[in-house]
Amino acid sequence: MGVVLFFAETKKGRKFGLTKWLNQVDDKGTESVIFQAAIKVFQKKGLAGARMQEIADEAGINKSMLHYYFRTKDKLFLEVFRSSLQEFFGGLYPILDQEGPWEEAIRSLCGYYIDFMSKNPDLPMFLINEMHQQPKEYFKLMQAKECILQTKFFQQLKKGMEKGQIRKAELSHLYVSLISSIVFPFIGGPMIQRTGDICTDRWPQFLQERKDFVSDMLIVYLKNV
């Protein structure tokens, strides 16, 4: 009641200012709902398979309102792709560029990404598919990032190799082995479950076990000089 009385006593201009502010808040909320719906649809079906009507249905709005906020599917997709890319790589650089023993960085990376992808199982396949479909857009978005091999983690490995403390290996091979060992189970899950005789009920536990397995495998390999 106090709020109503307060604004009843204000000038019309201030009323209009509040209305405009509330509309902006509502716009941001609607835009966020649409964006989350688009993430869900695009990550499952990709750019080619997704339809604007499906995104509108997922967001609980009509198609006209969807086009009011995002005029084209390509524009909306680009925003989703950019956001997904940042989300996926968001944890990579901070972990690999922090101070501390390289063994801890490996364990942190495995733990972070297995937990992250368990919550976002469609994300890895979505990114890989769309990177192949639109490599120019991917490289354009990644231009600002420094080379992953320049992070403190890989430079620490390089110095250890030069001193004979760590097994000598090509840094790019180590990077690919580390990332692929973490990501591949989320891309090839059905195949791995079938050929590896892993029942569906045990799959979440299997993924959690990968944290220590992958970490131990790489650490033992690198320490075996």
Backbone as a chain_set.jsonl record, in Angstrom:
{"seq": "MGVVLFFAETKKGRKFGLTKWLNQVDDKGTESVIFQAAIKVFQKKGLAGARMQEIADEAGINKSMLHYYFRTKDKLFLEVFRSSLQEFFGGLYPILDQEGPWEEAIRSLCGYYIDFMSKNPDLPMFLINEMHQQPKEYFKLMQAKECILQTKFFQQLKKGMEKGQIRKAELSHLYVSLISSIVFPFIGGPMIQRTGDICTDRWPQFLQERKDFVSDMLIVYLKNV", "coords": {"N": [[0.835, -1.202, 0.0], [2.008, 1.217, 0.806], [3.836, 1.674, -1.257], [2.134, 2.066, -3.455], [0.718, 4.39, -2.648], [2.828, 6.162, -2.497], [3.683, 6.471, -5.169], [1.372, 7.439, -6.208], [1.445, 10.0, -5.418], [3.475, 11.141, -6.832], [4.878, 12.911, -9.672], [3.699, 12.742, -13.079], [5.762, 12.194, -14.849], [7.642, 10.814, -13.322], [6.224, 8.562, -12.765], [6.118, 7.48, -15.295], [8.81, 6.96, -15.661], [9.253, 4.863, -13.843], [7.567, 2.915, -14.926], [8.829, 2.477, -17.377], [11.265, 1.466, -16.463], [10.408, -0.9, -15.181], [9.424, -2.242, -17.399], [11.791, -2.661, -18.78], [13.101, -4.391, -17.037], [11.352, -6.556, -17.204], [11.683, -7.147, -19.919], [14.344, -8.049, -19.937], [14.055, -10.327, -18.397], [12.318, -11.896, -19.968], [13.905, -12.167, -22.248], [15.998, -13.663, -21.19], [14.684, -16.061, -20.564], [13.986, -16.914, -23.144], [16.534, -17.225, -24.202], [17.627, -19.306, -22.649], [15.903, -21.336, -23.409], [16.59, -21.498, -26.102], [19.234, -22.363, -25.934], [18.835, -24.96, -24.954], [17.392, -26.176, -27.083], [19.055, -25.73, -29.37], [21.435, -27.022, -28.574], [20.641, -29.625, -28.551], [19.723, -30.097, -31.179], [21.222, -28.602, -32.976], [22.169, -25.999, -35.371], [21.056, -26.445, -37.95], [18.981, -28.289, -37.472], [17.268, -27.132, -35.595], [14.267, -25.245, -34.957], [12.625, -22.101, -35.072], [10.024, -21.968, -34.097], [9.961, -24.134, -32.399], [11.733, -23.297, -30.429], [10.32, -21.102, -29.454], [8.073, -22.436, -28.417], [9.311, -23.915, -26.407], [10.117, -21.856, -24.757], [7.698, -20.899, -23.998], [6.302, -18.881, -25.298], [4.871, -16.885, -28.012], [5.672, -17.11, -31.549], [6.005, -14.638, -32.757], [6.756, -12.938, -30.683], [9.202, -14.059, -30.074], [10.689, -13.392, -32.372], [10.709, -10.674, -32.015], [12.551, -10.255, -30.002], [14.827, -11.676, -30.904], [15.728, -11.41, -34.054], [16.466, -13.14, -36.145], [17.109, -16.642, -36.763], [19.772, -17.307, -37.132], [21.138, -15.224, -35.864], [20.36, -15.586, -33.191], [21.36, -18.148, -32.802], [24.126, -17.694, -33.051], [24.648, -16.203, -30.758], [24.058, -18.139, -28.813], [25.953, -20.087, -29.472], [28.333, -18.677, -29.012], [28.081, -18.185, -26.252], [28.006, -20.842, -25.294], [30.522, -21.743, -26.025], [32.172, -20.086, -24.504], [31.36, -20.919, -22.012], [32.209, -23.571, -21.992], [35.02, -23.401, -22.293], [35.548, -21.751, -20.237], [36.398, -22.669, -17.708], [38.816, -23.778, -18.259], [41.186, -22.173, -18.863], [41.62, -20.656, -16.39], [42.216, -22.764, -14.576], [44.463, -24.021, -15.721], [46.222, -21.945, -15.683], [46.884, -21.287, -13.139], [48.809, -20.9, -10.095], [50.868, -23.451, -8.574], [51.427, -27.032, -7.984], [51.84, -29.072, -10.903], [50.584, -31.516, -10.948], [48.312, -31.155, -9.368], [46.872, -29.432, -10.981], [46.124, -31.075, -13.109], [44.404, -32.878, -11.791], [42.467, -31.093, -10.875], [41.438, -30.111, -13.284], [40.374, -32.436, -14.509], [38.432, -33.126, -12.593], [36.781, -30.81, -12.582], [35.79, -30.629, -15.277], [34.528, -33.095, -15.741], [32.465, -33.038, -13.89], [31.183, -30.717, -14.793], [30.4, -31.387, -17.442], [28.777, -33.524, -16.937], [26.549, -32.271, -16.019], [25.902, -30.873, -18.262], [25.399, -32.532, -20.666], [24.872, -32.458, -23.451], [26.419, -30.477, -24.492], [29.266, -30.858, -25.336], [29.12, -32.418, -27.803], [27.505, -30.743, -29.316], [29.15, -28.437, -29.633], [31.331, -29.535, -31.041], [30.129, -30.509, -33.415], [29.105, -28.084, -34.503], [31.437, -26.597, -34.754], [32.674, -27.919, -36.828], [30.849, -27.417, -38.833], [30.843, -24.651, -38.988], [33.595, -23.476, -39.1], [34.949, -21.015, -39.476], [33.549, -19.135, -37.942], [34.035, -20.165, -35.424], [36.882, -19.91, -35.142], [37.05, -17.166, -35.326], [35.799, -16.358, -32.97], [37.578, -17.384, -31.136], [39.932, -16.022, -31.458], [40.943, -14.102, -29.709], [41.904, -15.47, -27.555], [44.754, -16.64, -25.758], [47.309, -18.961, -26.743], [46.789, -22.213, -25.558], [48.953, -23.687, -24.778], [50.696, -21.891, -23.731], [50.05, -21.422, -21.145], [50.589, -21.47, -17.544], [50.642, -24.071, -16.564], [51.441, -25.775, -18.751], [53.873, -24.588, -19.382], [55.225, -25.089, -17.067], [55.43, -27.853, -17.209], [57.081, -27.991, -19.452], [59.488, -26.847, -18.528], [60.105, -28.707, -16.549], [60.601, -30.93, -18.129], [62.874, -30.079, -19.493], [64.686, -30.061, -17.42], [64.87, -32.679, -16.863], [63.124, -33.8, -15.075], [60.597, -34.544, -15.705], [58.943, -36.741, -17.952], [59.885, -36.49, -21.328], [57.84, -35.088, -23.8], [55.73, -34.163, -26.549], [54.117, -31.125, -26.151], [51.647, -30.461, -27.336], [50.579, -32.97, -27.887], [50.18, -33.932, -25.31], [48.25, -32.13, -24.432], [46.077, -32.744, -26.159], [45.666, -35.414, -25.432], [44.93, -35.141, -22.754], [42.533, -33.541, -22.86], [40.899, -35.051, -24.637], [40.654, -37.486, -23.287], [39.021, -36.784, -21.213], [36.739, -35.668, -22.45], [35.775, -37.456, -24.443], [34.161, -39.708, -23.425], [31.702, -38.456, -23.017], [30.905, -37.79, -25.536], [30.918, -40.177, -26.975], [29.285, -41.829, -25.451], [26.958, -43.766, -25.644], [28.079, -45.71, -27.401], [30.364, -46.509, -25.972], [29.203, -47.555, -23.649], [27.874, -49.733, -24.745], [29.877, -51.304, -26.122], [31.747, -51.526, -24.126], [30.524, -52.888, -22.149], [29.098, -51.595, -20.061], [26.631, -50.939, -17.893], [23.661, -48.908, -18.019], [22.824, -47.915, -15.544], [25.19, -47.851, -14.095], [26.694, -45.975, -15.352], [26.873, -43.117, -14.539], [28.494, -43.413, -12.23], [30.757, -44.546, -13.375], [31.695, -42.376, -14.916], [32.421, -40.605, -12.873], [34.506, -42.052, -11.763], [36.357, -41.722, -13.709], [37.676, -39.367, -13.134], [39.828, -39.803, -11.246], [41.075, -41.898, -12.598], [41.953, -40.941, -15.149], [43.529, -38.786, -14.298], [45.503, -40.099, -12.696], [46.65, -41.771, -14.638], [47.883, -39.959, -16.486], [49.592, -38.534, -14.787], [51.293, -40.546, -13.734], [52.438, -41.388, -16.127], [53.89, -39.062, -16.919], [55.673, -38.776, -14.816], [57.234, -40.957, -14.993], [60.162, -41.038, -15.782]], "CA": [[0.0, 0.0, 0.0], [2.893, 2.368, 0.876], [4.408, 1.91, -2.578], [1.073, 2.617, -4.301], [0.462, 5.757, -2.221], [3.993, 6.983, -2.823], [3.687, 6.8, -6.582], [0.18, 8.225, -6.505], [1.751, 11.388, -5.103], [4.558, 11.643, -7.67], [4.486, 13.496, -10.95], [3.47, 11.779, -14.145], [7.051, 11.837, -15.444], [8.287, 9.801, -12.498], [5.459, 7.329, -12.983], [6.541, 6.942, -16.584], [10.153, 6.426, -15.465], [9.116, 3.563, -13.179], [6.979, 1.984, -15.897], [9.875, 2.149, -18.347], [12.237, 0.615, -15.771], [9.778, -2.208, -14.999], [9.379, -2.877, -18.714], [13.145, -3.103, -19.096], [13.342, -5.576, -16.213], [10.552, -7.622, -17.799], [12.331, -7.492, -21.184], [15.526, -8.848, -19.627], [13.586, -11.625, -17.928], [11.817, -12.636, -21.131], [15.052, -12.482, -23.088], [16.722, -14.743, -20.528], [13.891, -17.291, -20.742], [14.154, -17.298, -24.549], [17.916, -17.653, -24.416], [17.781, -20.636, -22.05], [15.169, -22.268, -24.272], [17.387, -21.644, -27.319], [20.38, -23.215, -25.581], [18.351, -26.337, -24.859], [17.014, -26.672, -28.414], [20.219, -25.737, -30.259], [22.405, -28.031, -28.154], [20.113, -30.95, -28.905], [19.453, -30.264, -32.6], [22.121, -27.851, -33.834], [21.584, -24.903, -36.152], [20.254, -26.952, -39.065], [17.805, -29.03, -37.027], [16.409, -26.348, -34.708], [13.253, -24.372, -35.559], [12.254, -20.988, -34.206], [8.77, -22.311, -33.438], [10.303, -25.051, -31.303], [12.331, -22.475, -29.37], [9.212, -20.336, -28.876], [7.283, -23.365, -27.606], [10.105, -24.249, -25.221], [10.131, -20.665, -23.906], [6.323, -20.597, -23.587], [5.868, -17.622, -25.905], [4.536, -17.079, -29.426], [6.801, -16.918, -32.46], [6.171, -13.197, -33.011], [7.535, -12.377, -29.574], [10.572, -14.548, -30.238], [11.333, -12.581, -33.406], [10.87, -9.32, -31.475], [13.798, -10.242, -29.224], [15.904, -12.174, -31.761], [15.082, -11.299, -35.361], [16.738, -14.281, -37.016], [17.638, -17.843, -36.104], [21.241, -17.246, -37.185], [21.599, -14.303, -34.823], [20.148, -16.248, -31.902], [22.305, -19.259, -32.723], [25.476, -17.175, -32.821], [24.721, -15.854, -29.335], [24.097, -19.404, -28.069], [27.242, -20.719, -29.748], [29.347, -17.903, -28.291], [27.89, -18.448, -24.827], [28.377, -22.234, -25.035], [31.97, -21.825, -26.163], [32.744, -19.447, -23.323], [31.053, -21.762, -20.856], [33.034, -24.772, -22.049], [36.43, -23.073, -22.08], [35.647, -20.835, -19.106], [37.142, -23.242, -16.589], [40.089, -24.336, -18.718], [42.311, -21.255, -18.697], [41.943, -20.375, -14.982], [42.832, -23.929, -13.928], [45.794, -24.265, -16.287], [47.072, -20.77, -15.515], [47.038, -20.972, -11.717], [50.049, -21.338, -9.457], [50.74, -24.706, -7.849], [51.979, -28.22, -8.64], [51.148, -29.46, -12.14], [49.717, -32.668, -10.658], [47.03, -30.64, -8.87], [46.159, -28.851, -12.118], [45.518, -32.194, -13.845], [43.273, -33.384, -11.001], [41.43, -30.049, -10.869], [40.829, -30.053, -14.615], [39.542, -33.637, -14.683], [37.275, -33.014, -11.713], [35.903, -29.721, -13.014], [35.113, -30.884, -16.547], [33.621, -34.244, -15.643], [31.261, -32.544, -13.194], [30.533, -29.737, -15.663], [29.749, -32.042, -18.583], [27.696, -34.377, -16.422], [25.391, -31.388, -15.925], [25.627, -30.34, -19.604], [25.845, -33.64, -21.528], [24.723, -32.183, -24.883], [27.307, -29.38, -24.894], [30.452, -31.221, -26.126], [28.756, -32.816, -29.161], [27.006, -29.533, -29.978], [30.281, -27.603, -30.021], [32.122, -30.222, -32.062], [29.367, -30.492, -34.661], [29.003, -26.74, -35.064], [32.778, -26.171, -35.152], [32.904, -28.498, -38.153], [29.949, -26.77, -39.786], [31.168, -23.223, -39.121], [34.947, -23.288, -38.533], [35.358, -19.607, -39.496], [32.945, -18.478, -36.781], [34.743, -20.665, -34.241], [38.2, -19.286, -35.058], [36.832, -15.743, -35.082], [35.484, -16.203, -31.554], [38.708, -17.815, -30.322], [41.133, -15.272, -31.816], [41.468, -13.303, -28.597], [42.472, -16.346, -26.537], [46.144, -17.011, -25.941], [47.509, -20.389, -26.965], [46.668, -22.972, -24.306], [50.273, -24.209, -24.423], [51.439, -20.827, -23.057], [49.603, -21.314, -19.75], [51.604, -21.836, -16.55], [50.684, -25.531, -16.447], [52.257, -26.361, -19.811], [55.221, -24.057, -19.265], [55.822, -25.815, -15.948], [55.802, -29.157, -17.756], [58.206, -27.788, -20.362], [60.697, -26.651, -17.714], [60.406, -29.994, -15.911], [61.194, -31.791, -19.153], [64.223, -29.586, -19.768], [65.527, -30.414, -16.271], [64.891, -34.13, -16.723], [62.253, -34.204, -13.968], [59.343, -35.023, -16.292], [59.155, -37.419, -19.226], [59.788, -35.6, -22.485], [56.719, -35.365, -24.697], [55.226, -32.997, -27.242], [53.059, -30.504, -25.35], [50.369, -30.539, -28.034], [50.067, -34.326, -27.696], [49.694, -34.011, -23.932], [47.005, -31.359, -24.386], [45.023, -33.528, -26.819], [45.406, -36.615, -24.615], [44.225, -34.708, -21.549], [41.165, -33.119, -23.18], [40.117, -36.137, -25.24], [40.369, -38.501, -22.258], [37.914, -36.278, -20.395], [35.554, -35.338, -23.238], [35.25, -38.512, -25.31], [33.039, -40.484, -22.878], [30.446, -37.712, -23.139], [30.556, -37.787, -26.948], [30.671, -41.554, -27.419], [28.691, -42.577, -24.345], [26.204, -44.977, -26.021], [28.991, -46.7, -27.972], [31.214, -47.02, -24.898], [28.372, -48.4, -22.792], [27.558, -50.969, -25.468], [31.069, -52.109, -26.385], [32.504, -51.711, -22.893], [29.689, -53.638, -21.214], [28.813, -50.752, -18.892], [25.18, -50.753, -17.857], [23.228, -47.513, -17.895], [22.76, -47.54, -14.123], [26.535, -47.636, -13.568], [27.362, -44.951, -16.148], [27.29, -41.941, -13.754], [29.617, -43.788, -11.371], [31.9, -44.717, -14.27], [32.205, -41.04, -15.248], [33.094, -40.081, -11.685], [35.754, -42.81, -11.613], [37.297, -41.201, -14.695], [38.454, -38.271, -12.546], [41.085, -40.338, -10.72], [41.742, -42.768, -13.574], [42.652, -40.117, -16.136], [44.574, -38.041, -13.588], [46.592, -41.017, -12.332], [47.294, -42.25, -15.869], [48.759, -38.915, -17.022], [50.641, -38.204, -13.799], [52.258, -41.654, -13.723], [53.177, -41.34, -17.409], [54.826, -37.949, -16.94], [56.694, -38.947, -13.772], [58.044, -42.135, -15.333], [61.225, -40.487, -16.624]], "C": [[0.868, 1.249, 0.0], [3.469, 2.72, -0.477], [3.381, 2.56, -3.491], [0.816, 4.067, -3.957], [1.596, 6.68, -2.606], [3.959, 7.41, -4.283], [2.423, 7.536, -7.01], [0.464, 9.7, -6.29], [2.845, 11.973, -6.004], [4.024, 12.218, -8.967], [4.392, 12.412, -12.023], [4.792, 11.307, -14.755], [7.741, 10.747, -14.658], [7.55, 8.482, -12.608], [5.928, 6.665, -14.27], [7.932, 6.317, -16.475], [10.119, 5.046, -14.827], [8.583, 2.518, -14.151], [8.028, 1.532, -16.906], [10.895, 1.202, -17.725], [11.684, -0.794, -15.587], [9.706, -2.973, -16.317], [10.749, -3.417, -19.122], [13.495, -4.358, -18.312], [12.61, -6.777, -16.793], [11.169, -8.101, -19.107], [13.532, -8.395, -20.94], [15.127, -10.248, -19.178], [13.104, -12.492, -19.07], [12.964, -13.067, -22.039], [15.856, -13.647, -22.516], [16.009, -16.083, -20.695], [14.054, -17.818, -22.169], [15.543, -17.877, -24.778], [18.159, -19.048, -23.845], [17.064, -21.697, -22.874], [15.972, -22.535, -25.547], [18.603, -22.528, -27.072], [19.965, -24.679, -25.58], [18.075, -26.931, -26.234], [18.226, -26.769, -29.332], [21.221, -26.825, -29.871], [21.934, -29.447, -28.472], [20.05, -31.154, -30.413], [20.387, -29.505, -33.531], [21.396, -26.768, -34.615], [20.638, -25.426, -37.226], [18.951, -27.597, -38.596], [16.824, -28.237, -36.183], [15.433, -25.482, -35.507], [12.863, -23.293, -34.556], [10.948, -21.283, -33.452], [9.016, -23.227, -32.242], [10.909, -24.29, -30.129], [11.246, -21.66, -28.671], [8.359, -21.216, -27.973], [8.003, -23.702, -26.304], [10.112, -23.09, -24.228], [8.742, -20.288, -23.407], [5.823, -19.267, -24.103], [5.444, -17.897, -27.349], [5.735, -16.697, -30.294], [7.059, -15.441, -32.741], [7.007, -12.539, -31.922], [8.99, -12.819, -29.662], [11.327, -13.692, -31.251], [11.507, -11.125, -32.964], [12.212, -9.213, -30.742], [15.0, -10.669, -30.064], [15.337, -12.305, -33.181], [15.305, -12.513, -36.263], [17.275, -15.457, -36.203], [19.159, -17.809, -36.068], [21.801, -16.351, -36.093], [21.475, -14.947, -33.445], [21.144, -17.39, -31.732], [23.707, -18.773, -32.4], [25.672, -16.799, -31.36], [24.83, -17.114, -28.47], [25.449, -20.075, -28.247], [28.359, -20.016, -28.99], [29.284, -18.179, -26.791], [28.347, -19.861, -24.454], [29.887, -22.408, -25.083], [32.658, -21.236, -24.934], [32.525, -20.292, -22.074], [31.971, -22.976, -20.818], [34.492, -24.471, -21.71], [36.642, -22.185, -20.855], [36.463, -21.361, -17.94], [38.536, -23.7, -16.957], [41.27, -23.424, -18.416], [42.625, -20.95, -17.226], [42.64, -21.538, -14.278], [44.262, -24.125, -14.412], [46.745, -23.078, -16.085], [47.244, -20.378, -14.049], [48.383, -21.485, -11.195], [49.806, -22.667, -8.745], [51.315, -25.868, -8.629], [51.162, -28.627, -9.868], [50.233, -30.66, -11.917], [48.329, -32.217, -10.179], [46.201, -30.044, -10.007], [45.455, -29.942, -12.924], [44.286, -32.697, -13.102], [42.123, -32.368, -10.973], [40.692, -30.01, -12.195], [39.903, -31.244, -14.85], [38.277, -33.543, -13.835], [36.274, -31.977, -12.182], [35.11, -30.118, -14.244], [34.189, -32.093, -16.511], [32.341, -33.84, -14.926], [30.473, -31.6, -14.1], [29.773, -30.42, -16.797], [28.682, -33.042, -18.156], [26.406, -33.574, -16.303], [24.982, -30.835, -17.295], [26.036, -31.377, -20.655], [25.745, -33.379, -23.026], [25.747, -31.177, -25.4], [28.505, -29.822, -25.726], [30.128, -31.571, -27.577], [28.26, -31.616, -29.968], [28.167, -28.686, -30.487], [31.089, -28.242, -31.146], [31.41, -30.188, -33.411], [29.369, -29.117, -35.318], [30.366, -26.172, -35.451], [33.111, -26.7, -36.549], [32.055, -27.804, -39.21], [30.35, -25.32, -40.051], [32.544, -22.921, -38.522], [35.389, -21.827, -38.493], [34.811, -18.857, -38.293], [33.68, -18.888, -35.51], [36.085, -19.955, -34.083], [38.089, -17.79, -34.798], [36.588, -15.491, -33.594], [36.677, -16.522, -30.659], [39.969, -17.003, -30.558], [41.767, -14.561, -30.621], [42.159, -14.165, -27.538], [43.953, -16.623, -26.832], [46.235, -18.525, -26.145], [47.512, -21.115, -25.628], [48.025, -23.479, -23.835], [51.152, -23.151, -23.754], [51.02, -20.659, -21.601], [50.694, -21.833, -18.806], [51.758, -23.342, -16.426], [51.619, -26.136, -17.491], [53.688, -25.831, -19.79], [55.974, -24.732, -18.112], [56.269, -27.215, -16.402], [57.045, -29.037, -18.641], [59.52, -27.632, -19.587], [61.111, -27.948, -17.023], [61.047, -30.966, -16.882], [62.634, -31.386, -19.428], [65.195, -29.955, -18.651], [65.606, -31.921, -16.056], [64.021, -34.647, -15.593], [60.943, -34.819, -14.455], [59.665, -35.672, -17.636], [58.981, -36.438, -20.393], [58.654, -36.049, -23.401], [56.306, -34.064, -25.362], [54.05, -32.415, -26.468], [51.692, -30.597, -26.022], [49.75, -31.927, -27.909], [49.494, -34.494, -26.287], [48.358, -33.286, -23.783], [45.85, -32.158, -24.983], [44.665, -34.756, -25.985], [44.599, -36.26, -23.372], [42.765, -34.386, -21.852], [40.322, -34.267, -23.721], [39.769, -37.215, -24.224], [39.193, -38.087, -21.38], [36.628, -36.193, -21.216], [34.937, -36.541, -23.953], [34.118, -39.344, -24.702], [31.687, -39.776, -23.002], [29.982, -37.642, -24.595], [30.156, -39.186, -27.406], [30.037, -42.434, -26.367], [27.951, -43.841, -24.736], [27.095, -46.079, -26.575], [29.845, -47.345, -26.886], [30.424, -47.941, -23.975], [28.115, -49.755, -23.438], [28.784, -51.864, -25.603], [31.882, -52.386, -25.123], [31.732, -52.431, -21.804], [29.48, -52.867, -19.906], [27.319, -50.471, -18.887], [24.838, -49.284, -17.59], [23.225, -47.046, -16.451], [24.132, -47.223, -13.553], [27.266, -46.497, -14.274], [27.759, -43.708, -15.347], [28.481, -42.242, -12.837], [30.897, -43.952, -12.196], [32.528, -43.368, -14.619], [32.951, -40.424, -14.069], [34.441, -40.774, -11.468], [36.821, -42.319, -12.588], [38.167, -40.084, -14.13], [39.819, -38.775, -12.076], [41.827, -41.152, -11.767], [42.564, -41.955, -14.563], [43.795, -39.346, -15.479], [45.77, -38.925, -13.278], [47.363, -41.468, -13.569], [48.289, -41.219, -16.404], [49.899, -38.577, -16.068], [51.711, -39.283, -13.765], [53.093, -41.645, -14.998], [54.26, -40.245, -17.379], [55.951, -38.098, -15.913], [57.641, -40.109, -14.074], [59.14, -41.723, -16.312], [62.166, -41.607, -17.103]], "O": [[0.559, 2.225, -0.684], [3.587, 3.894, -0.827], [3.705, 3.496, -4.222], [0.704, 4.903, -4.854], [1.376, 7.828, -2.993], [4.183, 8.579, -4.597], [2.404, 8.183, -8.057], [-0.182, 10.557, -6.893], [3.113, 13.173, -5.945], [2.857, 12.031, -9.311], [4.937, 11.318, -11.878], [4.919, 10.143, -15.134], [8.358, 9.853, -15.238], [8.158, 7.413, -12.553], [6.112, 5.449, -14.328], [8.215, 5.292, -17.096], [10.872, 4.157, -15.224], [9.072, 1.39, -14.201], [8.107, 0.352, -17.249], [11.341, 0.251, -18.367], [12.395, -1.775, -15.806], [9.899, -4.188, -16.354], [10.856, -4.485, -19.725], [14.11, -5.281, -18.848], [13.161, -7.876, -16.869], [11.186, -9.299, -19.39], [13.724, -9.387, -21.643], [15.776, -11.233, -19.533], [13.432, -13.676, -19.145], [12.987, -14.194, -22.535], [16.335, -14.507, -23.255], [16.645, -17.109, -20.937], [14.236, -19.017, -22.378], [15.705, -18.888, -25.46], [18.817, -19.875, -24.476], [17.553, -22.817, -23.022], [16.029, -23.671, -26.018], [18.958, -23.351, -27.917], [20.657, -25.532, -26.136], [18.476, -28.059, -26.518], [18.409, -27.783, -30.005], [21.792, -27.479, -30.744], [22.747, -30.355, -28.641], [20.295, -32.262, -30.891], [20.363, -29.725, -34.742], [20.175, -26.633, -34.535], [19.536, -24.902, -37.392], [17.924, -27.463, -39.261], [15.662, -28.626, -36.064], [15.751, -25.041, -36.611], [12.782, -23.541, -33.353], [10.795, -20.886, -32.297], [8.36, -23.108, -31.208], [10.63, -24.601, -28.971], [11.247, -21.538, -27.446], [7.965, -20.794, -26.886], [7.39, -23.768, -25.239], [10.113, -23.301, -23.016], [8.607, -19.461, -22.505], [5.024, -18.597, -23.45], [5.631, -19.004, -27.854], [6.677, -16.052, -29.836], [8.205, -15.038, -32.942], [7.856, -11.692, -32.2], [9.9, -12.047, -29.361], [12.474, -13.312, -31.014], [12.368, -10.421, -33.492], [12.914, -8.208, -30.853], [16.076, -10.083, -29.945], [14.556, -13.215, -33.461], [14.432, -12.871, -37.053], [17.817, -15.288, -35.111], [19.768, -18.234, -35.086], [22.813, -16.675, -35.47], [22.392, -14.855, -32.629], [21.705, -17.579, -30.653], [24.4, -19.365, -31.573], [26.734, -17.044, -30.787], [25.601, -17.149, -27.512], [26.028, -20.576, -27.283], [29.224, -20.663, -28.399], [30.311, -18.383, -26.144], [28.995, -20.057, -23.426], [30.461, -23.138, -24.275], [33.602, -21.815, -24.396], [33.387, -20.371, -21.198], [32.453, -23.368, -19.755], [35.121, -25.194, -20.937], [37.779, -21.899, -20.48], [37.143, -20.594, -17.258], [39.354, -23.98, -16.08], [42.242, -23.845, -17.79], [43.794, -20.982, -16.844], [43.55, -21.325, -13.477], [45.167, -24.366, -13.613], [47.95, -23.209, -16.3], [47.695, -19.273, -13.746], [49.0, -22.378, -11.776], [48.678, -22.973, -8.358], [51.656, -25.722, -9.803], [49.935, -28.533, -9.863], [49.226, -30.812, -12.608], [47.311, -32.813, -10.534], [44.974, -30.138, -9.999], [44.322, -29.757, -13.368], [43.24, -32.918, -13.713], [40.952, -32.743, -11.039], [39.467, -29.89, -12.229], [38.783, -31.08, -15.333], [37.181, -33.846, -14.307], [35.067, -32.223, -12.184], [33.888, -29.966, -14.267], [33.164, -32.104, -17.192], [31.251, -34.256, -15.318], [29.246, -31.674, -14.168], [28.628, -30.067, -17.078], [27.785, -33.366, -18.934], [25.311, -34.112, -16.463], [23.851, -30.381, -17.47], [26.935, -31.116, -21.454], [26.459, -34.012, -23.804], [25.925, -31.039, -26.611], [28.757, -29.207, -26.763], [30.789, -31.077, -28.49], [28.558, -31.491, -31.156], [28.169, -28.265, -31.644], [31.485, -27.564, -32.094], [32.022, -29.875, -34.432], [29.6, -28.988, -36.52], [30.456, -25.358, -36.37], [33.748, -26.014, -37.348], [32.492, -27.625, -40.347], [30.222, -24.819, -41.168], [32.642, -22.187, -37.538], [36.119, -21.429, -37.586], [35.511, -18.043, -37.691], [33.92, -18.063, -34.628], [36.393, -19.451, -33.003], [38.941, -17.211, -34.123], [37.106, -14.529, -33.027], [36.782, -15.995, -29.552], [40.989, -17.266, -29.921], [42.989, -14.438, -30.542], [42.915, -13.648, -26.715], [44.351, -16.814, -27.981], [45.332, -19.268, -25.758], [48.164, -20.68, -24.679], [48.233, -23.681, -22.639], [52.234, -23.47, -23.262], [51.588, -19.827, -20.894], [51.604, -22.546, -19.227], [52.861, -23.843, -16.21], [52.498, -26.926, -17.148], [54.618, -26.554, -20.146], [57.189, -24.921, -18.171], [57.34, -27.692, -16.028], [57.944, -29.875, -18.584], [60.538, -28.219, -19.955], [62.298, -28.257, -16.919], [61.932, -31.736, -16.508], [63.509, -32.238, -19.578], [66.387, -30.14, -18.898], [66.324, -32.388, -15.172], [64.153, -35.802, -15.188], [60.265, -35.527, -13.71], [60.544, -35.213, -18.365], [58.031, -35.655, -20.42], [58.527, -37.229, -23.729], [56.508, -32.985, -24.805], [53.093, -33.127, -26.162], [50.684, -30.791, -25.344], [48.528, -32.053, -27.833], [48.451, -35.122, -26.101], [47.452, -33.763, -23.1], [44.775, -32.243, -24.39], [43.489, -35.096, -25.85], [43.69, -36.994, -22.984], [41.863, -34.892, -21.184], [39.171, -34.442, -23.32], [38.688, -37.801, -24.298], [38.461, -38.934, -20.869], [35.56, -36.59, -20.751], [33.715, -36.639, -24.059], [33.172, -39.665, -25.421], [30.648, -40.431, -23.082], [28.794, -37.455, -24.857], [29.178, -39.356, -28.134], [30.222, -43.651, -26.378], [28.271, -44.91, -24.216], [26.898, -47.253, -26.26], [30.033, -48.562, -26.87], [30.923, -48.99, -23.567], [28.134, -50.789, -22.771], [28.741, -53.041, -25.245], [32.621, -53.369, -25.06], [32.211, -52.573, -20.679], [29.658, -53.4, -18.81], [26.807, -49.823, -19.801], [25.627, -48.535, -17.014], [23.585, -45.904, -16.165], [24.244, -46.417, -12.629], [28.346, -46.096, -13.84], [28.904, -43.272, -15.466], [29.375, -41.409, -12.69], [31.978, -43.548, -11.77], [33.752, -43.233, -14.619], [33.994, -39.794, -14.249], [35.404, -40.141, -11.035], [38.019, -42.468, -12.347], [39.285, -39.877, -14.602], [40.85, -38.23, -12.469], [43.056, -41.115, -11.831], [43.738, -42.248, -14.788], [44.892, -39.26, -16.03], [46.911, -38.558, -13.558], [48.592, -41.538, -13.547], [49.419, -41.57, -16.74], [51.034, -38.361, -16.494], [52.903, -38.977, -13.767], [54.304, -41.864, -14.959], [55.403, -40.484, -17.769], [57.057, -37.6, -16.125], [58.713, -40.221, -13.48], [59.066, -42.013, -17.506], [63.127, -41.34, -17.826]]}, "num_chains": 1, "name": "protein.A"}
